[in-house]
Amino acid sequence: MMSATRTLDLLQQLGFTSYEAKAYSACLGCQPATAYEIAKNSGVPSSKIYETVNKLVNRGIIQPLPPEKDNRLEYVALSPDDFLAEMQSTMLSKTKELGPLLKRLSPNDTSSYIWSLSSQNQIRTKAREIIRMAEKTILVSAWKQEADWLEPELLEANAKQIKIALVHFGKPEIQVGATYHHPVENTIYNEKKGRGLTLVVDSEIVLLAHYGMDGTIDGAWSRNPSFVTVAEDYVKHDVYITKVTRFLPDAMKLRFGPQYEKLRAVFDSEA
């Protein structure tokens, strides 16, 4: 039931009405089917089913079959693969056309703004979108929980020969690009009272997120050059630290403690 509800919700997000989403889903499940059968299996009122079916026919989502001897008009639906290909092609065509038109309406540069992300879904959606935009480089600082759902997009970017540096808090379970194990995850988790995610793409766009111990989630993204530079330097600094602790572990622990706690005592130059 939950998957069916989600399916209808996603179809509506693609521009289908509630009736159209239900009719297409029902036709997929019982095709070939008459309008009456589609109505019966979808819950679309019989008074609305012909109007709904005709709209789907006009959009090329379903099509009528040649009538049989009993003159019953039956319909078949595009297969899921063909439907998705059609949606992707249509969306790509429309966004390409829409881009220049929107830019004419926006003479002001908005790159200095910082956009808030207030939920896990918003953070995930934007992070994946940003990674897919990458053309040259990706810098990531993440814990296991976030690295797990970022993995497909990172692997896809890696396959495109995009340079990737991943700083992983906790022992990495994935290896993509240059992967570094940050050695003081417990110290940082307690200090920051939670996990953090930093993502910088092409030195042009940044996303930050914080997952608090108390369950709070907040984040932001921006093209602000100063914001991007600070985040990029932060990730690179962590790379430097992981390299030092990897190749000089005994000396680092002897000088700064087993969890490198003295290393983070920034207000004590003698620590």
C-alpha positions as CSV (number, residue, x, y, z in Angstrom):
1,M,0.0,0.0,0.0
2,M,2.8,2.4,0.9
3,S,4.6,1.8,-2.4
4,A,1.3,2.3,-4.3
5,T,0.8,5.6,-2.5
6,R,4.3,6.7,-3.2
7,T,3.9,5.8,-6.9
8,L,0.9,8.0,-7.3
9,D,2.6,10.8,-5.4
10,L,5.6,10.7,-7.7
11,L,3.4,10.6,-10.8
12,Q,1.6,13.7,-9.6
13,Q,5.0,15.4,-9.0
14,L,5.7,14.7,-12.7
15,G,2.5,16.7,-13.7
16,F,-0.2,14.0,-13.7
17,T,-3.5,14.7,-12.0
18,S,-4.6,12.3,-9.3
19,Y,-7.0,10.7,-11.7
20,E,-4.4,10.4,-14.5
21,A,-1.9,8.8,-12.1
22,K,-4.4,6.3,-10.8
23,A,-5.6,5.4,-14.3
24,Y,-2.1,4.9,-15.7
25,S,-1.1,2.7,-12.7
26,A,-4.3,0.7,-13.0
27,C,-3.9,0.2,-16.8
28,L,-0.3,-1.1,-16.2
29,G,-1.7,-3.7,-13.8
30,C,-4.6,-5.1,-15.8
31,Q,-3.8,-4.3,-19.5
32,P,-5.3,-4.6,-22.0
33,A,-8.2,-3.1,-20.2
34,T,-11.4,-1.2,-21.1
35,A,-12.2,2.2,-19.6
36,Y,-14.6,0.5,-17.3
37,E,-12.0,-2.0,-16.1
38,I,-9.5,0.9,-15.6
39,A,-12.1,2.8,-13.5
40,K,-12.9,-0.3,-11.4
41,N,-9.2,-1.0,-10.6
42,S,-8.2,2.6,-10.1
43,G,-11.0,4.1,-8.1
44,V,-11.5,6.9,-10.7
45,P,-15.2,7.7,-10.9
46,S,-16.9,6.3,-14.0
47,S,-18.1,9.8,-14.8
48,K,-14.5,10.9,-15.2
49,I,-12.8,7.9,-16.6
50,Y,-13.3,8.6,-20.3
51,E,-12.1,12.2,-19.9
52,T,-9.0,10.9,-18.0
53,V,-8.3,8.1,-20.5
54,N,-8.5,10.5,-23.4
55,K,-6.0,12.9,-21.8
56,L,-3.6,10.0,-21.3
57,V,-4.1,8.9,-24.9
58,N,-3.4,12.5,-26.1
59,R,-0.2,12.5,-24.1
60,G,0.9,9.2,-25.6
61,I,0.9,7.4,-22.2
62,I,-1.7,4.9,-23.1
63,Q,-3.2,3.9,-26.5
64,P,-6.3,2.1,-27.7
65,L,-6.1,-1.2,-29.4
66,P,-8.0,-2.0,-32.6
67,P,-11.5,-2.9,-31.6
68,E,-12.3,-6.7,-31.5
69,K,-15.4,-8.2,-33.0
70,D,-17.5,-7.3,-29.9
71,N,-16.4,-3.6,-30.4
72,R,-14.9,-3.5,-27.0
73,L,-12.3,-0.7,-26.9
74,E,-9.3,-1.7,-24.8
75,Y,-6.2,0.2,-23.8
76,V,-2.6,-0.6,-23.2
77,A,-0.1,1.5,-21.2
78,L,3.5,2.4,-22.0
79,S,5.9,0.0,-20.2
80,P,7.7,1.5,-17.2
81,D,11.0,1.7,-19.1
82,D,9.4,3.5,-22.1
83,F,7.4,5.7,-19.8
84,L,10.5,6.8,-17.9
85,A,12.4,7.4,-21.1
86,E,9.5,9.5,-22.4
87,M,9.3,11.6,-19.2
88,Q,13.1,12.1,-19.1
89,S,13.2,13.2,-22.7
90,T,10.3,15.6,-22.3
91,M,11.7,17.0,-19.1
92,L,15.2,17.5,-20.6
93,S,13.7,19.2,-23.7
94,K,11.5,21.6,-21.6
95,T,14.3,22.5,-19.1
96,K,16.7,23.3,-22.0
97,E,14.1,25.6,-23.5
98,L,13.1,27.1,-20.1
99,G,16.7,27.9,-19.0
100,P,17.3,30.9,-21.3
101,L,13.8,32.2,-20.8
102,L,14.2,32.2,-17.0
103,K,17.6,33.9,-17.3
104,R,16.0,36.8,-19.2
105,L,13.6,37.3,-16.2
106,S,16.5,37.3,-13.7
107,P,19.0,40.2,-14.4
108,N,20.3,40.1,-10.9
109,D,23.1,37.8,-9.8
110,T,21.9,35.5,-6.9
111,S,25.2,33.7,-6.5
112,S,25.9,35.4,-3.2
113,Y,22.8,34.1,-1.5
114,I,22.8,31.2,0.9
115,W,19.8,28.8,0.6
116,S,18.6,26.9,3.7
117,L,17.9,23.1,3.7
118,S,15.6,22.2,6.6
119,S,15.0,18.4,6.1
120,Q,16.8,15.2,5.3
121,N,15.0,14.9,2.0
122,Q,16.0,18.4,0.9
123,I,19.7,17.8,1.8
124,R,19.8,14.4,0.0
125,T,18.1,15.8,-3.1
126,K,20.3,18.8,-3.3
127,A,23.5,16.9,-2.6
128,R,22.8,14.4,-5.3
129,E,21.9,17.1,-7.7
130,I,25.2,19.0,-7.0
131,I,27.3,15.9,-7.5
132,R,25.6,15.2,-10.8
133,M,26.5,18.8,-11.9
134,A,30.2,18.1,-11.3
135,E,32.6,18.5,-14.3
136,K,36.0,18.6,-12.7
137,T,36.3,18.0,-9.0
138,I,34.3,16.9,-5.9
139,L,35.5,17.3,-2.3
140,V,33.4,15.5,0.3
141,S,33.7,15.3,4.1
142,A,31.1,12.8,5.4
143,W,30.3,10.2,8.0
144,K,29.1,6.7,7.1
145,Q,25.4,7.5,7.3
146,E,25.8,10.2,4.6
147,A,28.5,8.4,2.6
148,D,26.2,5.5,2.1
149,W,23.5,7.4,0.3
150,L,26.0,9.5,-1.6
151,E,27.8,6.5,-2.9
152,P,25.9,5.9,-6.2
153,E,26.4,9.5,-7.3
154,L,30.0,9.5,-6.3
155,L,30.7,6.2,-8.2
156,E,29.0,7.6,-11.2
157,A,31.1,10.8,-11.1
158,N,34.2,8.7,-10.6
159,A,33.4,6.7,-13.7
160,K,33.3,10.0,-15.6
161,Q,36.9,10.6,-14.6
162,I,35.9,13.5,-12.2
163,K,38.5,13.9,-9.5
164,I,37.2,13.0,-6.1
165,A,38.6,13.4,-2.6
166,L,36.5,11.8,0.2
167,V,37.3,12.4,3.9
168,H,35.4,9.6,5.7
169,F,34.8,9.9,9.5
170,G,35.1,6.3,10.7
171,K,36.7,3.5,8.7
172,P,35.5,3.8,5.1
173,E,33.4,1.0,3.7
174,I,33.5,2.6,0.2
175,Q,36.6,3.5,-1.8
176,V,36.0,6.2,-4.4
177,G,38.6,8.5,-5.9
178,A,41.1,9.4,-3.1
179,T,39.4,8.2,0.1
180,Y,40.8,9.2,3.5
181,H,39.9,7.9,6.9
182,H,39.7,10.7,9.4
183,P,41.2,9.4,12.6
184,V,39.5,11.5,15.3
185,E,35.8,10.9,14.5
186,N,34.9,10.4,18.2
187,T,36.6,13.6,19.3
188,I,34.9,15.6,16.6
189,Y,31.5,14.0,17.1
190,N,31.5,14.9,20.8
191,E,32.9,18.4,20.1
192,K,30.4,19.2,17.4
193,K,27.6,17.3,19.1
194,G,26.8,15.5,15.9
195,R,27.8,14.6,12.4
196,G,28.6,17.0,9.6
197,L,28.5,16.8,5.8
198,T,30.5,19.1,3.5
199,L,30.3,18.9,-0.2
200,V,32.2,21.2,-2.7
201,V,31.9,20.8,-6.5
202,D,34.1,22.4,-9.1
203,S,35.2,25.1,-6.6
204,E,31.9,26.7,-7.4
205,I,29.1,25.3,-5.3
206,V,28.9,24.1,-1.7
207,L,26.5,22.2,0.5
208,L,26.8,22.0,4.3
209,A,24.7,20.0,6.7
210,H,24.7,19.1,10.4
211,Y,23.0,16.1,12.0
212,G,22.8,16.8,15.7
213,M,22.9,14.3,18.6
214,D,19.4,15.3,19.5
215,G,18.1,14.4,16.1
216,T,18.0,18.0,14.7
217,I,18.9,18.4,11.0
218,D,19.9,21.6,9.2
219,G,21.8,22.5,6.2
220,A,22.5,25.1,3.5
221,W,23.9,25.4,0.0
222,S,25.4,28.4,-1.9
223,R,27.5,29.6,-4.8
224,N,28.9,32.4,-2.7
225,P,32.6,32.5,-3.5
226,S,33.7,33.1,0.1
227,F,31.4,30.4,1.4
228,V,32.8,28.0,-1.2
229,T,36.4,28.8,-0.4
230,V,36.0,28.3,3.3
231,A,34.4,25.0,2.8
232,E,36.9,23.8,0.3
233,D,39.8,24.8,2.5
234,Y,38.1,22.9,5.4
235,V,37.9,19.7,3.5
236,K,41.5,20.1,2.1
237,H,42.8,20.8,5.7
238,D,41.2,17.5,6.8
239,V,42.9,15.7,3.9
240,Y,46.2,17.2,5.1
241,I,45.6,15.9,8.7
242,T,44.7,12.4,7.6
243,K,47.9,12.2,5.5
244,V,50.0,13.3,8.5
245,T,48.3,10.9,10.9
246,R,48.5,8.0,8.4
247,F,52.3,8.4,7.7
248,L,53.4,9.7,11.1
249,P,51.0,8.0,13.5
250,D,53.4,7.2,16.4
251,A,54.9,10.7,16.5
252,M,51.4,12.4,16.3
253,K,49.9,10.3,19.1
254,L,53.0,10.8,21.3
255,R,52.8,14.5,20.8
256,F,49.0,15.1,20.7
257,G,47.4,12.1,22.5
258,P,45.9,8.8,21.3
259,Q,42.8,10.7,19.9
260,Y,44.9,13.7,18.8
261,E,42.9,15.7,21.3
262,K,45.7,18.3,21.9
263,L,45.9,18.9,18.2
264,R,42.5,20.5,18.4
265,A,43.3,22.7,21.3
266,V,43.5,25.8,19.1
267,F,43.6,28.3,21.9
268,D,46.7,26.7,23.5
269,S,49.8,27.1,21.4
270,E,51.8,24.9,23.8
271,A,49.5,21.9,23.8
